[in-house]
Amino acid sequence: MEVIIKSNYDEICGEAAGIIQQEWQKKKNLVLGLATGITPLGIYREIIELHRKNEIDFTDVIVFSLDEYLGLEKDHPQSFAYYMKENFLKYVNIKKENIFRLEGKPADIETHCQEYEEKIKSHGGIDIQILGIGRNGHIGFNEPGSSLSSRTRVKTLAEETVNDNARFFKNEQDVPRFCLTMGIGTVMEAKMIILLASGKNKSEAVFQCVEGPVTASLPASGLQLHPQVKILVDEEASSSLTRKEYYKWVFQNKDRVKDHLK
């Protein structure tokens, strides 16, 4: 787990976009797992700008959405399909046939989830999975108590998550109580995971994710078991970390490892 601490939100988004660009340079048909929410918006803005400058081309890139509200049509303003289209997809040259998403109204939930897992595998798995983190430590819509080996499935949202998302709806009762989400086990199969967190209200979740015990009670803690996770946080989100200065020193001096091999 590599913890990268930057001064502010814009810096962590720029760092994340740079990582994605570097990986795209190695593999032009990169498979990206896309998260929604407030936090990832800055990454998408940075990537769109790189595309505008012809520094990244999405012709062969494949994308999979992380989750979706159950019961919402794809054109509903609060659906995650609408979010991805309006905040990212319509600004870059990703082919329509390379865009995969969970349906808000699948004909059969279990079959749809199983087929989604199979589609990911058929494309060689996800190369980079983008994640945010909830105040209760959820990743995707894997709420506390989710199995660390869970697969794509229907989940019931925690009351805290419903309350946090109520600001995006006219009335709290309009917030869906159910969703479809990649499971923690699905996320953990990505070759690289980039988790972003910004703000003081995420500091406790970040602390538990990075330095707490691995437990289903805090789903993000399972990322400690992944071989290549990058945790990008700003100063406020990193404020509860006990080894903060160590993480900064490691990041700033990581190139010195090469000097010892000369």
Kinemage of the C-alpha trace (Angstrom):
@kinemage 1
@onewidth
@group {chain A} dominant
@subgroup {mainchain}
@vectorlist {calphas} color= white
{ca met a 1} P 0.000 0.000 0.000
{ca glu a 2} L 1.546 3.296 -1.110
{ca val a 3} L 0.206 6.355 0.699
{ca ile a 4} L 0.667 9.575 -1.264
{ca ile a 5} L -0.081 12.772 0.640
{ca lys a 6} L -0.540 16.011 -1.277
{ca ser a 7} L -1.377 19.521 -0.138
{ca asn a 8} L -4.858 19.717 -1.590
{ca tyr a 9} L -7.563 18.070 -3.659
{ca asp a 10} L -6.347 19.370 -7.018
{ca glu a 11} L -2.901 17.901 -6.416
{ca ile a 12} L -4.168 14.408 -5.604
{ca cys a 13} L -6.360 14.442 -8.716
{ca gly a 14} L -3.426 15.546 -10.868
{ca glu a 15} L -1.261 12.793 -9.387
{ca ala a 16} L -3.943 10.170 -10.063
{ca ala a 17} L -4.425 11.309 -13.656
{ca gly a 18} L -0.655 11.148 -14.170
{ca ile a 19} L -0.578 7.545 -12.952
{ca ile a 20} L -3.377 6.600 -15.341
{ca gln a 21} L -1.584 8.316 -18.222
{ca gln a 22} L 1.642 6.431 -17.457
{ca glu a 23} L -0.194 3.105 -17.442
{ca trp a 24} L -1.959 3.972 -20.707
{ca gln a 25} L 1.410 4.626 -22.320
{ca lys a 26} L 2.331 1.037 -21.451
{ca lys a 27} L -0.997 -0.427 -22.569
{ca lys a 28} L -3.179 1.453 -25.044
{ca asn a 29} L -6.192 -0.830 -24.469
{ca leu a 30} L -6.201 -0.072 -20.761
{ca val a 31} L -9.220 -1.364 -18.819
{ca leu a 32} L -10.456 1.214 -16.303
{ca gly a 33} L -12.889 0.747 -13.441
{ca leu a 34} L -14.742 4.024 -12.930
{ca ala a 35} L -16.149 5.297 -9.639
{ca thr a 36} L -18.755 8.003 -9.155
{ca gly a 37} L -19.291 10.575 -6.427
{ca ile a 38} L -17.824 13.989 -5.673
{ca thr a 39} L -14.227 12.887 -5.089
{ca pro a 40} L -13.437 11.336 -8.520
{ca leu a 41} L -14.703 14.382 -10.442
{ca gly a 42} L -11.275 16.021 -10.307
{ca ile a 43} L -9.616 12.955 -11.851
{ca tyr a 44} L -12.025 13.026 -14.759
{ca arg a 45} L -11.411 16.731 -15.302
{ca glu a 46} L -7.654 16.121 -15.360
{ca ile a 47} L -7.957 13.188 -17.767
{ca ile a 48} L -10.262 15.148 -20.073
{ca glu a 49} L -7.632 17.898 -20.176
{ca leu a 50} L -4.912 15.362 -21.032
{ca his a 51} L -7.126 14.093 -23.841
{ca arg a 52} L -7.727 17.635 -25.086
{ca lys a 53} L -3.955 18.117 -25.278
{ca asn a 54} L -3.598 14.835 -27.201
{ca glu a 55} L -1.583 13.371 -24.321
{ca ile a 56} L -3.923 10.403 -23.904
{ca asp a 57} L -6.135 8.698 -26.484
{ca phe a 58} L -9.140 6.591 -25.499
{ca thr a 59} L -9.688 4.848 -28.831
{ca asp a 60} L -8.871 1.427 -27.418
{ca val a 61} L -9.591 2.060 -23.718
{ca ile a 62} L -12.324 -0.043 -22.088
{ca val a 63} L -14.316 1.137 -19.059
{ca phe a 64} L -16.464 -0.587 -16.435
{ca ser a 65} L -18.627 1.316 -13.972
{ca leu a 66} L -18.267 0.369 -10.314
{ca asp a 67} L -21.897 0.572 -9.224
{ca glu a 68} L -25.421 1.821 -9.921
{ca tyr a 69} L -28.602 2.648 -8.046
{ca leu a 70} L -31.207 -0.078 -8.420
{ca gly a 71} L -34.451 1.205 -9.932
{ca leu a 72} L -33.115 4.235 -11.828
{ca glu a 73} L -33.168 4.469 -15.618
{ca lys a 74} L -29.845 5.288 -17.283
{ca asp a 75} L -31.092 8.793 -18.189
{ca his a 76} L -32.193 9.639 -14.633
{ca pro a 77} L -30.140 12.686 -13.498
{ca gln a 78} L -28.980 10.842 -10.366
{ca ser a 79} L -28.121 7.557 -12.046
{ca phe a 80} L -24.442 6.736 -12.238
{ca ala a 81} L -24.780 6.059 -15.969
{ca tyr a 82} L -25.872 9.702 -16.374
{ca tyr a 83} L -23.069 10.862 -14.063
{ca met a 84} L -20.392 9.109 -16.123
{ca lys a 85} L -21.775 10.397 -19.405
{ca glu a 86} L -22.042 14.013 -18.265
{ca asn a 87} L -18.781 14.188 -16.310
{ca phe a 88} L -16.444 12.096 -18.430
{ca leu a 89} L -17.551 9.904 -21.314
{ca lys a 90} L -18.999 12.575 -23.592
{ca tyr a 91} L -15.711 14.503 -23.527
{ca val a 92} L -13.403 11.693 -24.637
{ca asn a 93} L -13.266 9.315 -27.592
{ca ile a 94} L -14.192 6.052 -25.890
{ca lys a 95} L -16.062 3.787 -28.301
{ca lys a 96} L -19.636 2.988 -27.326
{ca glu a 97} L -18.927 -0.747 -27.512
{ca asn a 98} L -16.112 -0.298 -24.961
{ca ile a 99} L -18.394 1.170 -22.290
{ca phe a 100} L -19.820 -1.313 -19.781
{ca arg a 101} L -22.107 -0.425 -16.905
{ca leu a 102} L -24.409 -1.995 -14.378
{ca glu a 103} L -28.073 -1.562 -15.271
{ca gly a 104} L -30.429 0.179 -12.875
{ca lys a 105} L -33.326 -1.963 -14.085
{ca pro a 106} L -31.957 -5.345 -15.150
{ca ala a 107} L -34.401 -8.029 -16.309
{ca asp a 108} L -32.804 -10.469 -13.877
{ca ile a 109} L -30.482 -9.157 -11.170
{ca glu a 110} L -28.526 -12.332 -10.504
{ca thr a 111} L -27.959 -13.068 -14.203
{ca his a 112} L -26.973 -9.465 -14.910
{ca cys a 113} L -24.400 -9.448 -12.094
{ca gln a 114} L -22.930 -12.762 -13.201
{ca glu a 115} L -22.679 -11.577 -16.799
{ca tyr a 116} L -20.957 -8.383 -15.631
{ca glu a 117} L -18.305 -10.441 -13.866
{ca glu a 118} L -17.837 -12.500 -17.033
{ca lys a 119} L -17.477 -9.374 -19.179
{ca ile a 120} L -14.702 -8.079 -16.911
{ca lys a 121} L -12.865 -11.392 -17.163
{ca ser a 122} L -13.325 -11.559 -20.946
{ca his a 123} L -11.420 -8.277 -21.251
{ca gly a 124} L -8.513 -9.540 -19.176
{ca gly a 125} L -9.638 -7.977 -15.911
{ca ile a 126} L -9.495 -4.361 -14.758
{ca asp a 127} L -6.084 -2.721 -15.007
{ca ile a 128} L -6.829 0.303 -12.813
{ca gln a 129} L -9.793 0.609 -10.476
{ca ile a 130} L -10.595 4.124 -9.257
{ca leu a 131} L -12.200 4.310 -5.817
{ca gly a 132} L -13.462 6.843 -3.340
{ca ile a 133} L -14.144 5.994 0.290
{ca gly a 134} L -17.265 6.597 2.342
{ca arg a 135} L -17.200 8.027 5.848
{ca asn a 136} L -18.109 4.560 7.110
{ca gly a 137} L -15.304 3.000 5.075
{ca his a 138} L -17.374 1.674 2.202
{ca ile a 139} L -15.836 1.258 -1.248
{ca gly a 140} L -18.214 1.101 -4.156
{ca phe a 141} L -21.472 0.367 -2.387
{ca asn a 142} L -19.903 -2.357 -0.256
{ca glu a 143} L -21.217 -1.246 3.110
{ca pro a 144} L -19.750 -2.318 6.491
{ca gly a 145} L -20.320 -6.019 6.963
{ca ser a 146} L -19.771 -6.846 3.300
{ca ser a 147} L -17.759 -9.991 2.707
{ca leu a 148} L -14.173 -9.256 1.703
{ca ser a 149} L -14.572 -11.902 -1.008
{ca ser a 150} L -17.926 -10.604 -2.309
{ca arg a 151} L -18.748 -10.408 -6.013
{ca thr a 152} L -20.963 -8.089 -8.056
{ca arg a 153} L -24.417 -8.183 -6.461
{ca val a 154} L -27.339 -6.224 -5.038
{ca lys a 155} L -26.690 -4.392 -1.755
{ca thr a 156} L -28.841 -2.517 0.739
{ca leu a 157} L -27.477 0.938 1.486
{ca ala a 158} L -26.596 1.897 5.052
{ca glu a 159} L -28.598 4.722 6.589
{ca glu a 160} L -25.425 6.827 6.774
{ca thr a 161} L -24.882 6.437 3.029
{ca val a 162} L -28.498 7.312 2.303
{ca asn a 163} L -28.141 10.458 4.421
{ca asp a 164} L -24.890 11.431 2.686
{ca asn a 165} L -26.473 11.006 -0.754
{ca ala a 166} L -29.722 12.764 0.091
{ca arg a 167} L -28.226 16.119 -0.970
{ca phe a 168} L -28.344 14.953 -4.590
{ca phe a 169} L -32.104 14.288 -4.494
{ca lys a 170} L -35.066 16.587 -3.977
{ca asn a 171} L -36.253 14.561 -0.987
{ca glu a 172} L -34.505 12.002 1.199
{ca gln a 173} L -37.253 9.486 0.492
{ca asp a 174} L -36.263 9.632 -3.185
{ca val a 175} L -32.813 8.174 -2.449
{ca pro a 176} L -32.753 4.528 -3.595
{ca arg a 177} L -32.216 2.043 -0.764
{ca phe a 178} L -30.756 -0.639 -3.018
{ca cys a 179} L -27.952 -0.728 -5.535
{ca leu a 180} L -25.796 -2.975 -7.663
{ca thr a 181} L -22.076 -2.885 -6.984
{ca met a 182} L -18.895 -4.703 -7.825
{ca gly a 183} L -17.983 -6.783 -4.790
{ca ile a 184} L -14.848 -6.315 -2.731
{ca gly a 185} L -13.504 -9.529 -4.196
{ca thr a 186} L -14.150 -8.150 -7.691
{ca val a 187} L -12.372 -4.883 -6.874
{ca met a 188} L -9.429 -6.751 -5.367
{ca glu a 189} L -8.810 -8.519 -8.676
{ca ala a 190} L -7.899 -5.224 -10.371
{ca lys a 191} L -4.186 -5.054 -11.158
{ca met a 192} L -3.904 -1.584 -9.603
{ca ile a 193} L -6.240 0.329 -7.310
{ca ile a 194} L -6.233 4.107 -6.878
{ca leu a 195} L -8.228 5.361 -3.893
{ca leu a 196} L -8.761 9.077 -3.397
{ca ala a 197} L -9.901 10.855 -0.256
{ca ser a 198} L -10.206 14.560 0.461
{ca gly a 199} L -11.305 16.535 3.487
{ca lys a 200} L -11.309 16.219 7.270
{ca asn a 201} L -14.535 14.192 7.274
{ca lys a 202} L -12.705 11.317 5.535
{ca ser a 203} L -9.685 11.288 7.877
{ca glu a 204} L -10.973 8.584 10.246
{ca ala a 205} L -11.977 6.295 7.384
{ca val a 206} L -8.547 6.800 5.794
{ca phe a 207} L -6.825 6.001 9.093
{ca gln a 208} L -8.812 2.789 9.527
{ca cys a 209} L -8.252 1.839 5.888
{ca val a 210} L -4.467 2.274 6.059
{ca glu a 211} L -3.511 1.605 9.681
{ca gly a 212} L -6.477 -0.209 11.223
{ca pro a 213} L -7.167 -3.950 11.296
{ca val a 214} L -8.445 -5.739 8.218
{ca thr a 215} L -12.125 -6.236 8.915
{ca ala a 216} L -15.417 -6.498 7.071
{ca ser a 217} L -16.665 -3.796 9.446
{ca leu a 218} L -14.565 -1.348 7.431
{ca pro a 219} L -14.572 -2.641 3.831
{ca ala a 220} L -11.742 -0.380 2.611
{ca ser a 221} L -9.355 -2.028 5.089
{ca gly a 222} L -9.363 -5.073 2.807
{ca leu a 223} L -7.217 -3.055 0.395
{ca gln a 224} L -4.270 -3.693 2.735
{ca leu a 225} L -4.179 -7.184 1.210
{ca his a 226} L -3.824 -5.926 -2.384
{ca pro a 227} L -0.314 -5.906 -3.925
{ca gln a 228} L -0.622 -2.544 -5.695
{ca val a 229} L -2.818 0.062 -4.042
{ca lys a 230} L -2.162 3.789 -4.172
{ca ile a 231} L -3.940 5.836 -1.490
{ca leu a 232} L -3.982 9.483 -2.579
{ca val a 233} L -5.056 11.884 0.165
{ca asp a 234} L -4.823 15.593 0.874
{ca glu a 235} L -3.512 17.038 4.132
{ca glu a 236} L -6.921 17.112 5.802
{ca ala a 237} L -7.819 13.540 4.881
{ca ser a 238} L -4.416 12.356 6.135
{ca ser a 239} L -4.652 14.172 9.469
{ca ser a 240} L -5.416 11.048 11.552
{ca leu a 241} L -2.593 8.909 10.157
{ca thr a 242} L 0.030 8.133 12.814
{ca arg a 243} L 2.838 7.480 10.291
{ca lys a 244} L 2.145 10.496 8.127
{ca glu a 245} L 5.738 11.772 7.995
{ca tyr a 246} L 7.011 8.305 7.094
{ca tyr a 247} L 4.626 8.078 4.141
{ca lys a 248} L 5.757 11.494 2.930
{ca trp a 249} L 9.431 10.576 3.200
{ca val a 250} L 8.954 7.313 1.321
{ca phe a 251} L 7.127 9.013 -1.551
{ca gln a 252} L 9.632 11.834 -1.803
{ca asn a 253} L 12.613 9.482 -1.758
{ca lys a 254} L 11.367 6.423 -3.624
{ca asp a 255} L 13.713 7.043 -6.554
{ca arg a 256} L 16.675 6.663 -4.171
{ca val a 257} L 16.099 2.892 -4.233
{ca lys a 258} L 17.528 2.839 -7.746
{ca asp a 259} L 20.702 4.534 -6.506
{ca his a 260} L 21.420 1.546 -4.270
{ca leu a 261} L 21.398 -0.740 -7.286
{ca lys a 262} L 24.120 1.139 -9.149
